[in-house]
Amino acid sequence: FVHEQLTIEPDDFDSPTLAVDLGIALGARTEAVFGVEFGGATIPSEYRDFVDNDRLPVTQATRLRQANLSGSLELALTPRGQEVGTIAWVPSAVTPYVGVGVGALWYEFHQTGDFVDFLDLSVFSETFRSSGWATSAHAFAGIDVKIARRLYLTGDGRYLWSQADLDPDFSSFDPIDLTGFKLTAGVNYIF
């Protein structure tokens, strides 16, 4: 409905996200990573094919906010460094990695403004809301680049799968598809 009836495209919800991860080494190349991320966007829109009685657009605002709590298993494709003696360790300059994980994704979908009643084509003002939790799964690949003794630049691409049933405000709608690709850049500090 949102993409077919309103002037909203799937990539309109692309937005910056704040994320924090904590990784714990399990072995020389494996790491358990726990993360939390927050993001959201509000998109102004109007109906593609309908106007009101004054020939003005029927407008509304659609907001999608998300928070994801995740746990992942990360595998370095090359050694993260080299042990020299019993107390010294020399980190690698570049370390590519891959991983998979699961999580709990909270979402809030909120629409407010004017809408068309398709039974009699009248225009009415309303606010619709749906929020809740859904399970998620993800896979990712990335790279860490050393810029100082314990400081790394990192970047990864992550694909997340998730969907959730909508609340009664959207009773005749299909589940909301929260699946998507995320591109991340950040800084890692090694303790």
Accessible surface in RSA format (square Angstrom, percent):
REM  Atomic radii and reference values for relative SASA: ProtOr
REM  Chains: A
REM  Algorithm: Lee & Richards
REM  Probe-radius: 1.40
REM  Slices: 20
REM RES _ NUM      All-atoms   Total-Side   Main-Chain    Non-polar    All polar
REM                ABS   REL    ABS   REL    ABS   REL    ABS   REL    ABS   REL
RES PHE A   1    76.10  38.1  35.93  22.3  40.17 104.5  39.68  24.1  36.42 104.2
RES VAL A   2    22.77  15.0  21.18  19.2   1.59   3.8  21.18  18.4   1.59   4.3
RES HIS A   3    81.38  44.5  74.47  51.8   6.91  17.7  51.72  53.3  29.67  34.5
RES GLU A   4   131.50  75.5 116.43  88.1  15.08  35.9  42.00  81.2  89.51  73.1
RES GLN A   5    50.68  28.3  50.15  36.6   0.54   1.3   3.82   8.1  46.86  35.5
RES LEU A   6     0.00   0.0   0.00   0.0   0.00   0.0   0.00   0.0   0.00   0.0
RES THR A   7    56.01  39.8  41.87  42.4  14.14  33.7  37.51  50.4  18.50  28.0
RES ILE A   8     0.00   0.0   0.00   0.0   0.00   0.0   0.00   0.0   0.00   0.0
RES GLU A   9    81.42  46.7  81.42  61.6   0.00   0.0  37.86  73.2  43.56  35.6
RES PRO A  10    90.21  65.7  76.57  69.8  13.63  49.6  78.76  65.0  11.45  71.2
RES ASP A  11    94.21  66.0  82.48  82.1  11.72  27.7  30.88  72.7  63.32  63.2
RES ASP A  12    50.77  35.6  37.11  36.9  13.66  32.3  10.21  24.0  40.56  40.5
RES PHE A  13    38.52  19.3  25.24  15.6  13.27  34.5  25.75  15.6  12.76  36.5
RES ASP A  14   111.22  77.9  86.11  85.7  25.11  59.4  36.65  86.2  74.57  74.4
RES SER A  15    42.36  35.8  12.32  16.4  30.04  69.2  14.69  31.3  27.67  38.8
RES PRO A  16   128.38  93.6 106.45  97.0  21.93  79.7 118.91  98.2   9.48  58.9
RES THR A  17    65.40  46.5  30.63  31.1  34.77  82.9  20.74  27.9  44.66  67.5
RES LEU A  18   127.06  70.8 122.13  87.4   4.93  12.4 124.19  87.2   2.88   7.7
RES ALA A  19    47.92  44.1  21.56  33.3  26.36  60.0  22.22  31.3  25.70  68.1
RES VAL A  20    95.44  62.8  90.10  81.6   5.34  12.9  94.15  81.8   1.29   3.5
RES ASP A  21    86.11  60.3  54.92  54.7  31.19  73.8  17.69  41.6  68.41  68.2
RES LEU A  22   104.34  58.1 102.92  73.6   1.41   3.6 104.03  73.1   0.31   0.8
RES GLY A  23    34.80  42.9   0.00   N/A  34.80  42.9   2.74   7.5  32.06  71.8
RES ILE A  24    89.95  51.2  86.68  64.6   3.27   7.9  89.95  64.8   0.00   0.0
RES ALA A  25    80.60  74.1  54.74  84.5  25.85  58.8  54.76  77.1  25.83  68.4
RES LEU A  26   109.88  61.2  71.01  50.8  38.87  97.7  76.52  53.7  33.36  89.8
RES GLY A  27    40.50  50.0   0.00   N/A  40.50  50.0  32.60  89.5   7.90  17.7
RES ALA A  28    95.32  87.6  62.78  96.9  32.54  74.0  76.07 107.1  19.25  51.0
RES ARG A  29    94.72  39.8  91.60  46.7   3.12   7.4  23.33  31.9  71.39  43.3
RES THR A  30    45.84  32.6  43.95  44.6   1.89   4.5  36.17  48.6   9.67  14.6
RES GLU A  31    36.88  21.2  36.88  27.9   0.00   0.0   3.45   6.7  33.42  27.3
RES ALA A  32    17.21  15.8  17.21  26.6   0.00   0.0  17.21  24.2   0.00   0.0
RES VAL A  33    14.23   9.4  13.61  12.3   0.62   1.5  13.61  11.8   0.62   1.7
RES PHE A  34   106.65  53.4 103.37  64.0   3.28   8.5 103.76  62.9   2.89   8.3
RES GLY A  35    10.01  12.3   0.00   N/A  10.01  12.3   4.78  13.1   5.24  11.7
RES VAL A  36    44.05  29.0  42.09  38.1   1.96   4.7  42.33  36.8   1.72   4.7
RES GLU A  37    24.28  13.9  24.19  18.3   0.09   0.2   5.04   9.7  19.24  15.7
RES PHE A  38   110.58  55.3 107.60  66.6   2.98   7.8 108.02  65.5   2.56   7.3
RES GLY A  39    22.48  27.7   0.00   N/A  22.48  27.7  17.18  47.1   5.30  11.9
RES GLY A  40    34.50  42.5   0.00   N/A  34.50  42.5  12.78  35.1  21.73  48.7
RES ALA A  41    18.73  17.2   8.15  12.6  10.58  24.1  17.39  24.5   1.34   3.6
RES THR A  42    80.51  57.3  56.76  57.5  23.75  56.6  43.47  58.4  37.05  56.0
RES ILE A  43    24.17  13.8  24.17  18.0   0.00   0.0  24.17  17.4   0.00   0.0
RES PRO A  44   108.62  79.2  97.49  88.9  11.13  40.5  97.84  80.8  10.78  67.0
RES SER A  45     8.94   7.6   0.00   0.0   8.94  20.6   5.73  12.2   3.21   4.5
RES GLU A  46    64.93  37.3  64.93  49.1   0.00   0.0   6.35  12.3  58.58  47.8
RES TYR A  47     7.59   3.5   1.88   1.1   5.70  14.8   0.19   0.1   7.40   9.1
RES ARG A  48   100.95  42.4  68.30  34.8  32.65  77.7  33.35  45.6  67.60  41.0
RES ASP A  49   116.41  81.5  83.23  82.8  33.18  78.5  29.19  68.7  87.22  87.0
RES PHE A  50    56.46  28.2  49.38  30.6   7.08  18.4  53.21  32.3   3.25   9.3
RES VAL A  51    70.37  46.3  51.79  46.9  18.58  44.8  51.79  45.0  18.58  50.4
RES ASP A  52    38.94  27.3  33.19  33.0   5.75  13.6  11.33  26.7  27.61  27.5
RES ASN A  53   156.73 108.1 123.20 119.1  33.53  80.7  36.29  87.3 120.44 116.4
RES ASP A  54   109.35  76.6  88.28  87.9  21.07  49.8  20.92  49.2  88.42  88.2
RES ARG A  55   189.71  79.7 171.41  87.4  18.30  43.6  58.37  79.8 131.34  79.6
RES LEU A  56   102.32  57.0 102.32  73.2   0.00   0.0 102.32  71.9   0.00   0.0
RES PRO A  57    64.09  46.7  52.08  47.5  12.02  43.7  53.28  44.0  10.82  67.2
RES VAL A  58     1.68   1.1   0.00   0.0   1.68   4.0   1.64   1.4   0.04   0.1
RES THR A  59    66.44  47.3  64.79  65.7   1.65   3.9  36.82  49.5  29.62  44.8
RES GLN A  60     9.83   5.5   0.00   0.0   9.83  23.4   6.84  14.6   2.99   2.3
RES ALA A  61    32.54  29.9  31.03  47.9   1.51   3.4  31.07  43.8   1.47   3.9
RES THR A  62     0.00   0.0   0.00   0.0   0.00   0.0   0.00   0.0   0.00   0.0
RES ARG A  63    66.82  28.1  66.63  34.0   0.19   0.5  13.44  18.4  53.38  32.4
RES LEU A  64    21.92  12.2  19.99  14.3   1.93   4.9  19.99  14.0   1.93   5.2
RES ARG A  65   103.27  43.4 103.27  52.6   0.00   0.0  28.26  38.6  75.01  45.5
RES GLN A  66    40.16  22.5  36.52  26.7   3.64   8.7  10.81  23.0  29.34  22.3
RES ALA A  67    13.20  12.1  12.74  19.7   0.46   1.0  13.20  18.6   0.00   0.0
RES ASN A  68     3.94   2.7   3.32   3.2   0.62   1.5   0.70   1.7   3.24   3.1
RES LEU A  69    86.70  48.3  84.18  60.2   2.52   6.3  84.61  59.4   2.09   5.6
RES SER A  70    19.79  16.7   9.26  12.4  10.53  24.3   3.55   7.6  16.24  22.8
RES GLY A  71    23.13  28.5   0.00   N/A  23.13  28.5  16.78  46.1   6.35  14.2
RES SER A  72    13.05  11.0   2.09   2.8  10.96  25.2   4.56   9.7   8.49  11.9
RES LEU A  73    95.14  53.0  90.94  65.1   4.20  10.6  90.94  63.9   4.20  11.3
RES GLU A  74    17.09   9.8  17.09  12.9   0.00   0.0   0.00   0.0  17.09  14.0
RES LEU A  75    79.59  44.3  79.50  56.9   0.09   0.2  79.50  55.8   0.09   0.3
RES ALA A  76     0.84   0.8   0.00   0.0   0.84   1.9   0.00   0.0   0.84   2.2
RES LEU A  77    89.10  49.6  70.86  50.7  18.24  45.9  73.08  51.3  16.02  43.1
RES THR A  78    54.82  39.0  54.31  55.1   0.52   1.2  53.78  72.2   1.05   1.6
RES PRO A  79    70.31  51.2  68.01  62.0   2.30   8.4  69.35  57.3   0.96   6.0
RES ARG A  80    48.56  20.4  45.34  23.1   3.23   7.7  30.90  42.2  17.66  10.7
RES GLY A  81    18.52  22.8   0.00   N/A  18.52  22.8   2.82   7.7  15.70  35.2
RES GLN A  82   125.53  70.2 121.88  89.1   3.66   8.7  35.27  75.1  90.26  68.5
RES GLU A  83   122.76  70.5  99.81  75.5  22.95  54.6  31.13  60.2  91.63  74.8
RES VAL A  84    77.71  51.1  72.22  65.4   5.49  13.2  75.23  65.4   2.48   6.7
RES GLY A  85    59.65  73.6   0.00   N/A  59.65  73.6  41.05 112.7  18.59  41.6
RES THR A  86   131.97  93.9 102.29 103.7  29.69  70.7  81.76 109.8  50.22  75.9
RES ILE A  87   173.74  98.9 135.12 100.7  38.62  93.1 143.68 103.5  30.06  81.6
RES ALA A  88    45.98  42.3  38.87  60.0   7.11  16.2  44.75  63.0   1.23   3.3
RES TRP A  89   126.63  50.8 102.34  49.5  24.29  57.0  86.61  46.2  40.01  64.9
RES VAL A  90    83.11  54.7  80.69  73.1   2.42   5.8  81.38  70.7   1.73   4.7
RES PRO A  91    22.91  16.7  15.85  14.5   7.06  25.7  15.85  13.1   7.06  43.9
RES SER A  92    31.48  26.6  22.28  29.7   9.19  21.2  18.68  39.8  12.79  17.9
RES ALA A  93    67.21  61.8  59.18  91.3   8.03  18.3  59.71  84.1   7.50  19.9
RES VAL A  94    70.85  46.6  58.66  53.1  12.19  29.4  58.66  51.0  12.19  33.1
RES THR A  95     3.29   2.3   3.29   3.3   0.00   0.0   0.91   1.2   2.38   3.6
RES PRO A  96    38.56  28.1  38.56  35.1   0.00   0.0  38.56  31.8   0.00   0.0
RES TYR A  97    10.33   4.8   8.83   5.0   1.49   3.9   2.69   2.0   7.63   9.4
RES VAL A  98    54.21  35.7  54.21  49.1   0.00   0.0  54.21  47.1   0.00   0.0
RES GLY A  99     9.22  11.4   0.00   N/A   9.22  11.4   6.04  16.6   3.18   7.1
RES VAL A 100    93.01  61.2  92.19  83.5   0.82   2.0  92.19  80.1   0.82   2.2
RES GLY A 101    12.43  15.3   0.00   N/A  12.43  15.3   8.60  23.6   3.83   8.6
RES VAL A 102   102.02  67.1 101.20  91.6   0.83   2.0 101.20  87.9   0.83   2.2
RES GLY A 103    15.97  19.7   0.00   N/A  15.97  19.7   9.41  25.8   6.56  14.7
RES ALA A 104    40.05  36.8  38.94  60.1   1.11   2.5  38.94  54.8   1.11   3.0
RES LEU A 105     0.42   0.2   0.42   0.3   0.00   0.0   0.42   0.3   0.00   0.0
RES TRP A 106    67.92  27.3  67.92  32.9   0.00   0.0  52.01  27.7  15.90  25.8
RES TYR A 107     1.69   0.8   1.69   1.0   0.00   0.0   0.88   0.7   0.80   1.0
RES GLU A 108    24.67  14.2  24.67  18.7   0.00   0.0   1.27   2.5  23.40  19.1
RES PHE A 109    13.48   6.7  13.48   8.3   0.00   0.0  13.48   8.2   0.00   0.0
RES HIS A 110    21.73  11.9  21.73  15.1   0.00   0.0  13.36  13.8   8.38   9.7
RES GLN A 111     3.70   2.1   3.70   2.7   0.00   0.0   0.00   0.0   3.70   2.8
RES THR A 112    52.73  37.5  51.33  52.0   1.40   3.3  32.73  44.0  20.00  30.2
RES GLY A 113    24.61  30.3   0.00   N/A  24.61  30.3  23.43  64.3   1.17   2.6
RES ASP A 114    48.29  33.8  48.26  48.0   0.03   0.1   2.01   4.7  46.28  46.2
RES PHE A 115     7.67   3.8   7.67   4.7   0.00   0.0   7.67   4.6   0.00   0.0
RES VAL A 116     9.34   6.1   1.93   1.8   7.40  17.8   1.93   1.7   7.40  20.1
RES ASP A 117    48.05  33.7  43.51  43.3   4.54  10.7   8.10  19.1  39.95  39.8
RES PHE A 118    98.33  49.2  75.00  46.5  23.33  60.7  75.01  45.5  23.32  66.7
RES LEU A 119   173.46  96.6 139.36  99.7  34.10  85.7 141.36  99.3  32.10  86.4
RES ASP A 120    98.94  69.3  69.41  69.1  29.52  69.8  41.72  98.2  57.22  57.1
RES LEU A 121   107.31  59.8  88.70  63.5  18.62  46.8  88.75  62.3  18.57  50.0
RES SER A 122    51.94  43.9  42.77  57.1   9.17  21.1  42.33  90.2   9.60  13.5
RES VAL A 123    57.13  37.6  26.71  24.2  30.41  73.3  26.71  23.2  30.41  82.5
RES PHE A 124    76.75  38.4  69.63  43.1   7.13  18.5  76.75  46.5   0.00   0.0
RES SER A 125    87.69  74.1  63.36  84.6  24.33  56.1  39.35  83.8  48.34  67.7
RES GLU A 126    81.22  46.6  71.13  53.8  10.10  24.0  12.67  24.5  68.56  56.0
RES THR A 127    44.18  31.4  33.60  34.1  10.58  25.2  13.74  18.5  30.43  46.0
RES PHE A 128    43.98  22.0  43.98  27.2   0.00   0.0  43.98  26.7   0.00   0.0
RES ARG A 129   134.20  56.3 131.04  66.8   3.16   7.5  41.91  57.3  92.28  55.9
RES SER A 130     0.78   0.7   0.00   0.0   0.78   1.8   0.76   1.6   0.02   0.0
RES SER A 131    50.69  42.8  39.63  52.9  11.06  25.5   5.40  11.5  45.29  63.5
RES GLY A 132    23.01  28.4   0.00   N/A  23.01  28.4  23.01  63.1   0.00   0.0
RES TRP A 133   149.56  60.0 119.67  57.9  29.89  70.2  97.22  51.8  52.34  84.9
RES ALA A 134    13.16  12.1   2.45   3.8  10.71  24.4  12.67  17.8   0.49   1.3
RES THR A 135   118.06  84.0 110.12 111.6   7.94  18.9  78.11 104.9  39.95  60.4
RES SER A 136     6.86   5.8   0.00   0.0   6.86  15.8   3.58   7.6   3.28   4.6
RES ALA A 137    41.21  37.9  40.75  62.9   0.46   1.0  40.75  57.4   0.46   1.2
RES HIS A 138     4.10   2.2   0.13   0.1   3.98  10.2   0.00   0.0   4.10   4.8
RES ALA A 139    37.42  34.4  34.67  53.5   2.76   6.3  34.91  49.2   2.51   6.7
RES PHE A 140    12.98   6.5   2.98   1.8   9.99  26.0   7.68   4.7   5.29  15.2
RES ALA A 141    54.51  50.1  48.75  75.2   5.76  13.1  48.88  68.8   5.63  14.9
RES GLY A 142    13.73  16.9   0.00   N/A  13.73  16.9   8.14  22.3   5.59  12.5
RES ILE A 143    73.62  41.9  73.48  54.7   0.14   0.3  73.48  52.9   0.14   0.4
RES ASP A 144     9.15   6.4   9.15   9.1   0.00   0.0   1.68   3.9   7.48   7.5
RES VAL A 145    56.02  36.9  56.02  50.7   0.00   0.0  56.02  48.7   0.00   0.0
RES LYS A 146    74.03  36.1  55.82  34.3  18.21  43.3  22.27  20.0  51.75  55.1
RES ILE A 147    88.87  50.6  50.30  37.5  38.57  93.0  58.61  42.2  30.26  82.1
RES ALA A 148    46.69  42.9  35.97  55.5  10.72  24.4  46.69  65.7   0.00   0.0
RES ARG A 149   184.12  77.3 170.17  86.7  13.96  33.2  68.82  94.1 115.31  69.9
RES ARG A 150    92.08  38.7  89.18  45.5   2.90   6.9  23.43  32.0  68.65  41.6
RES LEU A 151    58.17  32.4  58.17  41.6   0.00   0.0  58.17  40.9   0.00   0.0
RES TYR A 152    14.31   6.7  14.31   8.1   0.00   0.0  10.22   7.7   4.10   5.1
RES LEU A 153    88.62  49.4  88.02  63.0   0.60   1.5  88.02  61.8   0.60   1.6
RES THR A 154    24.32  17.3  17.35  17.6   6.97  16.6  18.38  24.7   5.94   9.0
RES GLY A 155    21.35  26.3   0.00   N/A  21.35  26.3  19.25  52.8   2.11   4.7
RES ASP A 156    18.46  12.9  12.82  12.8   5.65  13.4   4.29  10.1  14.18  14.1
RES GLY A 157    18.74  23.1   0.00   N/A  18.74  23.1  10.13  27.8   8.61  19.3
RES ARG A 158    26.93  11.3  26.51  13.5   0.42   1.0   4.73   6.5  22.20  13.5
RES TYR A 159    87.34  40.8  86.27  49.1   1.07   2.8  54.77  41.2  32.57  40.2
RES LEU A 160     2.30   1.3   2.30   1.6   0.00   0.0   2.30   1.6   0.00   0.0
RES TRP A 161   123.97  49.7 121.09  58.6   2.88   6.8 101.50  54.1  22.47  36.5
RES SER A 162    10.27   8.7   0.00   0.0  10.27  23.6   8.46  18.0   1.80   2.5
RES GLN A 163   116.14  64.9 101.11  73.9  15.03  35.8  25.11  53.4  91.03  69.0
RES ALA A 164    10.74   9.9   3.87   6.0   6.87  15.6  10.74  15.1   0.00   0.0
RES ASP A 165   114.65  80.3  97.87  97.4  16.78  39.7  33.17  78.1  81.47  81.3
RES LEU A 166    33.44  18.6   9.25   6.6  24.20  60.8   9.34   6.6  24.11  64.9
RES ASP A 167    52.00  36.4  49.93  49.7   2.07   4.9  11.50  27.1  40.50  40.4
RES PRO A 168   117.50  85.6 101.69  92.7  15.82  57.5 106.29  87.8  11.21  69.7
RES ASP A 169    72.41  50.7  51.27  51.0  21.14  50.0   8.73  20.5  63.68  63.5
RES PHE A 170     7.13   3.6   4.90   3.0   2.24   5.8   5.31   3.2   1.83   5.2
RES SER A 171    98.90  83.6  62.46  83.4  36.45  84.0  38.16  81.3  60.74  85.1
RES SER A 172   107.02  90.4  67.44  90.0  39.58  91.2  53.03 112.9  53.99  75.6
RES PHE A 173    81.00  40.5  57.75  35.8  23.26  60.5  61.94  37.6  19.06  54.6
RES ASP A 174   118.25  82.8 108.57 108.1   9.68  22.9  26.62  62.7  91.63  91.4
RES PRO A 175    57.86  42.2  43.17  39.4  14.69  53.4  44.22  36.5  13.65  84.8
RES ILE A 176    23.15  13.2  17.90  13.3   5.25  12.7  23.15  16.7   0.00   0.0
RES ASP A 177   102.11  71.5  78.39  78.0  23.72  56.1  32.50  76.5  69.61  69.4
RES LEU A 178    10.00   5.6   0.25   0.2   9.75  24.5   3.74   2.6   6.25  16.8
RES THR A 179    47.71  33.9  23.65  24.0  24.05  57.3  14.26  19.2  33.45  50.6
RES GLY A 180    26.43  32.6   0.00   N/A  26.43  32.6  26.04  71.5   0.40   0.9
RES PHE A 181   127.11  63.6  97.63  60.5  29.48  76.7  97.63  59.2  29.48  84.4
RES LYS A 182    54.63  26.7  50.40  30.9   4.24  10.1  45.88  41.3   8.76   9.3
RES LEU A 183   147.89  82.4 114.09  81.6  33.80  85.0 114.14  80.2  33.75  90.8
RES THR A 184    57.53  40.9  50.24  50.9   7.30  17.4  40.29  54.1  17.24  26.1
RES ALA A 185    93.96  86.4  63.49  98.0  30.47  69.3  63.65  89.6  30.31  80.3
RES GLY A 186    29.44  36.3   0.00   N/A  29.44  36.3  25.85  70.9   3.59   8.0
RES VAL A 187    95.00  62.5  65.10  58.9  29.90  72.0  65.10  56.6  29.90  81.1
RES ASN A 188    53.14  36.6  49.97  48.3   3.17   7.6   9.14  22.0  43.99  42.5
RES TYR A 189   122.76  57.3 102.71  58.4  20.05  52.2  69.42  52.2  53.34  65.8
RES ILE A 190    78.40  44.6  76.55  57.0   1.85   4.5  78.40  56.5   0.00   0.0
RES PHE A 191   188.44  94.3 140.78  87.2  47.67 124.0 154.61  93.7  33.84  96.8
END  Absolute sums over single chains surface
CHAIN  1 A    11677.8       9406.0       2271.8       7289.1       4388.7
END  Absolute sums over all chains
TOTAL         11677.8       9406.0       2271.8       7289.1       4388.7
